[in-house]
Amino acid sequence: MSKSSIDKALTPEKFENLKTKTPPINSAGLGGLKAATTHAIKYIKPSNILKISKNLNQKGGFDCPGCAWPDPDDDRSSLGEYCENGLKAMAEEMQNKLINREFFANNSVDSLAELSDFEIGKSGRLSEPMFLPEGATHYQPISWDDAFAKVAEHLNALNNPDEAVFYTSGRTTNEAAFLYQLFVREYGTSNLPDCSNMCHEASGSALSETLGIGKGSVTLDDLYKAELVIVVGQNPGTNHPRMLSALEKTKKNGGKIITINPLPEAGLIKFTDPQNPIKMLTGGTKLSDVFVPITINGDVAFFKALLLKLLEKEEDTENVFDRAFIEEYTNGLEDFISDLKTFNFNDCLAASGVSRETFDEVFDLVLNKNKIIICWAMGLTQHENAVDNIRELVNLLLLKGSIGKEGAGTCPVRGHSNVQGDRTVGIWESAPQAFLDKIEAKYGFKPSPKHGYSVIDAIKAMYEKKAKVFFGLGGNFISAVPDTAYSAQAMANCNLTVHVSTKLNRSHVVTGKEALILPCLGRAEKDYQKTGVQTQSVENSMGVVSSTKGVLEPCSDTLMSEVAVVCGIAEATLKGRSKINWLAYRDDYNLVRDDIAEVVAGFENFNTKIKQPSGFYLPNGARVRDFKTKTGKANFSINKLPDWKLKEGELVMMTIRSHDQFNTTIYGLDDRYRGVFNERRIIFMNREDMKLRSLEEHEVVHLKSEHNGVIRKANNFKVVGYDIPKNCCATYFPETNVLVPLDSFAHTAKTPASKSVRITVEKC
């Protein structure tokens, strides 16, 4: 694949017809109902809409393939236990249009690359396996057996197993993920990068170090009982809309909400429950009691300012810190306090970009509340100092004793529906030795103890031709990763790239010398195997494992489940040298769960537990004040302020999602909650920054980033004035992933720093 082909595939610069309006201050309601219904009618077969609506996120139904927000343990809404973007996700995955060999015969790889990501995604459902031979311009059909043989041929021709990379998307179920990592480890490598590496890896690193578990500690019920919920670096109105219902219950029960984010988001200003006629008539519920317009990556500075004032108050009154909790359950307080006293309050507050008036409102609430939950997402995790961000939040919770009790704790809100479950069952390039020992004891082979490639490491390895085969179980890898041009060349350097997918995406046009597209069942479709229709499972953001079982007939007879794909490739690749009966797993997923029960802690009696209508909770030490850290206690940590300044003319850019988007999937071209319609190639800028650069609304500009002497460019973006702090700007991903340096990532976690990219804006 030539560099010109890569550029053409990755940077289509087409403009639509941009329109902007004043952003709304209310979310969901009639607008959400209309948007969800429109998508469903347009893209889903009418006969399937009712089946989907009745079974989506219901007990005994199937799990939404969108976000990982938990379902209620008790009653589910009979009107629909899903949100606007949940139904959009179903409209995307269960499209009524199929694409097959005729489609690919009529559309070359280069012509598909000229389409926008929205157009590619709306081409239709993949319906049969396709193969791109070396030098070919068009994909062509291939049988499943020949596809498996092709993968096996390439894997078995490698000099060593570490020359292969096995990526996993967060939509993959527990059963498929467990078998996938099992195959990869028996094949002989630990190269298991996954989407956690790009989103919440920093959360897992920070929480494991401080609290002993890389997951949040709260339940949905805790949110209802919290006295104070702090939402930081998160836009639930778009990314986890059902969270708004939980926050509404927080307010109903007397709790307060603080929102800390560079942009004001409609979902956190006011929420109108579309299932409540009275709320629809009266205008909904105000959610945020205080909005904190923080500068991008000013979070550690702001929380240090809070901690300094709390310390000052504690030294005056001695009733601010939960001394009993600290003495019994924590470690490192003295060192933490000594370090904290080296910082200056005024300097910290200035670095955060927050006014003293707003700070005082936040401080008063934090001071007087003891049941505190802090929720966050990628606004905190995608910085070079992301791990510090999370550890500083934990410091605040520890001082207040807000861990391991009702209505209090940590709440990292995961993205894709089973990203947390995949890690739980073994999708991890650096799995603990205890897990590997369980694998060896159960299956009789010794997994490689060497840590494998994370996403960033995998890209570098492919670029340097140290890795020659890429296999993606779900996802849209090339649109998700940073440094797009570099990453595209990395993919092109591979001998074979393979993607297991439900629909076409951009990764299918950025290929190795040979490429395979393997079409799989969607979450809503029945999974027929020899022993009948199969049930699978997922884990949500709060550690609940529940069943998921499709209700629709498969859209094509030639689709396979992800479990069947993994088993087929394992059987073809390992053949007689495998110690595992892969085809038995394919025929009966109960056998998979029996093995998970033996290997993965918390899954004992899995096949029995999964029959519980609401699922079951996995063990969580932080939830019960059993901190499984090296010290045996919850650890205070010492964290630095970010040590970098903008050069003259620079802005700090964060990549964000539009409201018509989930991860890399583009549902449409509108961002209703930010008043942007029919365009994605835009940059949100502070209006004073626009004036300094003599820029007008909708003016076309080019964007440039420079990092360690390397210049990256993204051309043709329209300027939109917005309420964002000075010297900050925001753009949609994946359009500006090309500006995110591959070598700018979180320490310890290697999460790409997609939320703090220094750029300059150039007039055309």
ZIMOGI-V884291 format. One record per backbone hydrogen bond with DSSP energy under -1.0 kcal/mol. NH is the residue of the N-H (numbers start at 0). CO is the residue of the C=O. If there is no record, write none. Layout:
nh = <NH	NH>
co = <CO	CO>
//
This chain:
nh = <5	6	7	8	9	10	18	20	26	28	31	32	33	34	35	36	37	38	39	40	41	42	43	47	48	51	52	53	54	55	56	57	60	61	67	81	86	87	88	89	90	91	92	93	95	98	103	104	105	108	111	112	114	119	120	121	122	124	125	126	129	130	131	135	139	141	146	147	148	149	150	151	152	153	154	155	162	163	164	165	166	167	168	171	173	176	177	178	179	180	181	182	183	184	185	186	187	188	191	194	196	197	198	200	203	204	205	206	207	208	209	210	211	216	217	222	223	224	226	227	228	229	230	231	232	237	238	239	242	243	245	246	247	248	249	250	251	252	253	254	255	257	258	259	260	267	268	269	270	271	275	279	280	281	282	283	284	286	287	288	289	291	293	294	297	301	302	303	304	305	306	307	308	309	310	311	312	313	314	316	317	321	322	325	326	327	328	329	330	335	336	337	338	339	340	341	342	347	348	349	350	351	358	359	360	361	362	363	364	365	366	367	371	372	373	374	375	378	379	381	385	388	389	390	391	392	393	394	395	396	397	398	399	400	401	407	408	410	412	416	417	418	421	422	423	424	425	426	427	435	436	437	438	439	440	441	442	443	451	457	458	459	460	461	462	463	464	465	466	467	468	469	470	471	472	473	473	479	480	482	482	486	487	488	489	490	491	492	493	494	495	496	497	498	499	500	507	508	512	513	514	515	516	517	519	520	524	525	528	530	531	533	535	537	539	540	542	544	545	547	548	550	551	558	559	564	565	566	567	568	569	570	571	572	573	574	576	577	581	584	585	586	587	590	592	593	594	595	596	598	599	602	605	608	609	610	611	614	615	617	623	625	628	633	634	635	649	650	651	652	653	654	655	661	664	666	667	670	673	674	675	676	678	681	682	683	684	689	690	691	692	693	694	697	698	700	701	702	703	704	706	709	711	713	716	717	718	719	721	723	727	728	729	730	732	735	736	738	739	743	745	746	748	749	752	753	754	755	756	758	759	761	763>
co = <1	2	3	4	5	6	676	674	269	271	27	28	29	30	31	32	33	34	35	36	37	38	39	44	44	47	48	49	50	51	61	54	57	54	414	79	82	83	84	85	86	87	88	89	42	124	99	100	101	136	107	108	111	115	116	117	119	96	501	98	516	139	514	132	130	128	142	143	144	145	146	147	148	149	150	151	159	160	468	190	470	192	472	168	536	172	173	174	175	176	177	178	179	180	181	182	183	183	189	167	193	194	195	195	199	200	201	202	203	204	205	206	206	409	409	218	219	220	370	370	255	372	257	374	259	234	234	235	239	240	241	242	243	244	245	246	247	248	250	249	226	228	289	230	291	264	265	265	284	26	272	275	276	277	278	278	270	268	267	256	256	258	291	351	294	297	298	299	300	301	302	303	304	305	306	307	308	309	310	312	313	398	320	321	322	323	324	325	633	331	332	333	334	335	336	338	339	343	344	345	346	347	354	355	356	357	358	359	360	361	362	363	369	227	408	229	410	232	376	377	382	384	385	386	387	388	389	390	391	392	393	394	395	397	396	404	371	373	375	65	169	415	417	418	419	420	422	421	425	431	432	433	434	435	436	437	438	439	428	453	454	455	456	457	458	459	461	460	460	162	162	495	164	497	166	471	499	475	476	736	739	482	483	484	485	486	487	488	490	467	467	513	469	515	471	517	504	505	493	494	131	496	129	498	500	559	521	551	531	586	528	526	547	545	543	67	539	615	537	535	60	523	523	555	518	560	561	562	563	564	565	566	567	568	569	570	573	574	579	580	581	582	583	587	588	589	590	591	592	594	595	599	602	604	605	607	608	611	544	542	620	620	626	328	209	330	646	758	726	756	728	753	730	664	661	659	659	675	670	671	670	18	668	679	717	729	719	685	686	687	688	690	689	718	695	716	761	713	759	711	709	706	704	702	700	680	698	682	684	721	724	651	683	653	655	731	733	735	736	740	750	383	746	745	743	751	381	752	652	650	703	701	699>
//
